[in-house]
Structure formats: structure tokens, C-alpha cells
Amino acid sequence: MIDVRAWAEYVVEWAAKDPYGFLTTVILALTPLFIASALLSWKLAKMIEARDREQKKKQKRQENIAKAKRTKKD
């Protein structure tokens, strides 16, 4: 089994001895996750915009139908 305490001590020692190398490694390891997060956020924003446009379209259609029905009754 992996000794988590020993691994954590190794990481802390590494960060203390070579902070720039440690930070570079961490940033390089996290970059793909940041990119994936940005792409998924962009995709979600586009989906929300499309849903809002569709809802506005449906609402306007319903208003026009209601307006047409009122006009026929008069």
C-alpha cells in the first residue's frame, strides 16, 4: 500500500528544495484541466444562450397566438 505520509513529506521537501521546478510541474499538470474547464464552460454558455433564445421564441409565439385569439373574439 502507498504510504501517503511519506509521499507528502517527499512533496513538501521537493517544494522546499526546488520551488520553481515544483511550481512549473504543478502548472504543467493542471494546464489540461484548466483548458478542459474553459472549453466546457464555453460550451455550457452556448447551450444556455440557445435555450434562452428558444424560450424567447416560444414565448413570443404564445403571445402572438393569444393576441390573435383576442382579435378574433372582438
C-alpha positions in Angstrom: 0.0 0.0 0.0 1.2 3.5 -0.7 2.5 5.4 2.3 0.7 8.7 2.0 2.6 10.4 4.8 6.0 9.5 3.2 4.8 10.8 -0.2 3.5 14.0 1.3 6.9 14.6 3.1 8.7 14.0 -0.2 6.5 16.5 -2.0 7.0 19.1 0.8 10.7 18.5 0.7 10.8 18.8 -3.1 8.8 22.1 -3.0 11.2 23.5 -0.3 14.4 22.5 -2.2 13.2 23.4 -5.8 10.2 25.8 -5.6 10.4 26.8 -9.3 10.6 23.3 -10.5 7.7 22.3 -8.2 5.5 25.1 -9.4 6.4 24.5 -13.0 5.4 20.9 -12.7 2.2 21.7 -10.9 1.2 24.3 -13.5 2.0 21.9 -16.4 0.0 19.2 -14.7 -3.0 21.5 -14.2 -3.0 23.2 -17.6 -5.0 20.4 -19.4 -7.6 20.6 -16.6 -7.8 24.4 -17.0 -8.2 24.1 -20.8 -10.9 21.4 -20.4 -12.7 23.6 -17.8 -12.6 26.6 -20.2 -14.0 24.6 -23.1 -16.8 23.1 -21.1 -17.7 26.5 -19.7 -17.8 27.9 -23.2 -20.0 25.0 -24.4 -22.3 25.4 -21.4 -22.7 29.2 -22.1 -23.6 28.5 -25.7 -26.2 25.9 -24.7 -27.7 28.3 -22.2 -27.8 31.1 -24.8 -29.5 28.7 -27.3 -32.0 27.6 -24.7 -32.8 31.3 -23.8 -33.3 32.2 -27.5 -35.6 29.2 -27.9 -37.6 30.1 -24.8 -38.0 33.7 -26.0 -39.1 32.5 -29.4 -41.7 30.2 -27.8 -42.9 33.0 -25.5 -43.3 35.4 -28.4 -45.2 32.8 -30.4 -47.5 32.2 -27.5 -48.1 35.9 -27.1 -48.9 36.2 -30.8 -51.3 33.3 -30.6 -53.0 34.9 -27.6 -53.2 38.2 -29.4 -54.7 36.6 -32.5 -57.3 34.8 -30.4 -58.3 38.1 -28.7 -58.6 39.8 -32.0 -60.9 37.1 -33.3 -63.2 37.4 -30.3 -63.6 41.1 -30.8 
